[in-house]
Amino acid sequence: MDSSWNSSAAGLGSVDPQLQHLIRVETQKQRFQQLVHQVTELCWEKCVDKPGPALDSRAEACFVNCVDRFIDTSQFTLHQLEQTQKPKPIFSESLSD
């Protein structure tokens, strides 16, 4: 195994915080671009029968609906995940009368 690779990999824990931030931002951009590509492909296959020079009103309305449903589904899924991550309270009612 190459010793220069090992020393480079071992040094990742001490990466500059600004560089770590830049990497996170670029990763988020890449994920967003992948999501846009996925939605575009999905909605294109669903809404466009024959490609032409412009979208007809039916295809345009279909795209709007398709994107709206994708956003609604994504928000619902995120909400459900957030709910499952919250700690559930243990019996919190007072027993005093």
C-alpha positions in Angstrom: 0.0 0.0 0.0 1.2 3.5 -0.8 2.5 5.3 2.4 1.7 8.7 1.0 -1.9 7.7 0.6 -2.0 6.6 4.3 -0.5 9.8 5.6 -3.0 11.9 3.5 -6.0 9.8 4.7 -4.8 10.1 8.3 -4.6 13.8 8.1 -8.3 14.3 7.1 -9.2 14.8 10.8 -7.3 18.0 10.8 -8.8 19.6 7.7 -9.3 23.4 7.9 -12.8 24.3 9.1 -13.3 26.6 6.1 -12.5 23.8 3.8 -14.9 21.5 5.6 -17.6 24.1 5.2 -16.8 24.5 1.5 -17.0 20.8 1.1 -20.4 20.6 2.8 -21.8 23.5 0.7 -20.6 21.9 -2.5 -22.0 18.5 -1.5 -25.4 20.2 -0.8 -25.2 21.9 -4.2 -24.5 18.5 -5.8 -27.5 16.9 -4.0 -29.8 19.7 -5.0 -28.7 19.4 -8.7 -29.3 15.6 -8.5 -32.8 16.2 -7.1 -33.6 18.7 -9.8 -32.4 16.3 -12.4 -34.5 13.5 -10.8 -37.7 15.6 -10.7 -37.1 16.9 -14.3 -36.7 13.4 -15.6 -39.6 12.0 -13.7 -42.0 14.8 -14.7 -40.7 14.8 -18.3 -41.5 11.1 -18.7 -44.9 11.6 -17.1 -46.0 14.8 -18.9 -44.5 15.0 -22.3 -45.9 12.7 -25.0 -44.1 14.2 -28.0 -41.3 16.7 -27.6 -41.8 19.9 -29.6 -40.6 23.5 -29.8 -42.8 24.5 -26.8 -44.9 22.9 -24.1 -48.6 22.9 -24.7 -50.9 24.0 -21.9 -51.7 20.4 -20.9 -48.0 19.5 -20.5 -47.2 22.7 -18.6 -50.1 22.1 -16.2 -48.9 18.5 -15.8 -45.3 19.7 -15.0 -46.6 22.2 -12.4 -48.7 19.5 -10.7 -45.9 16.9 -10.9 -43.4 19.3 -9.2 -46.0 20.4 -6.6 -46.7 16.7 -5.7 -43.0 15.9 -5.5 -42.5 18.9 -3.1 -45.5 17.9 -1.0 -44.3 14.3 -0.8 -40.8 15.4 0.1 -42.1 17.8 2.8 -44.4 15.1 4.2 -41.5 12.6 4.3 -39.2 15.0 6.1 -41.9 15.8 8.6 -42.5 12.1 9.3 -38.7 11.6 9.8 -38.5 14.5 12.1 -41.4 13.1 14.2 -39.7 9.7 14.5 -36.4 11.4 15.6 -38.1 13.4 18.5 -37.8 11.7 21.9 -41.1 10.5 23.1 -42.0 11.9 26.6 -42.4 9.5 29.4 -45.5 9.7 31.4 -45.6 13.4 32.3 -49.0 14.0 34.0 -49.0 14.9 37.6 -50.5 12.3 39.9 -51.4 14.8 42.6 -55.2 15.4 43.3 
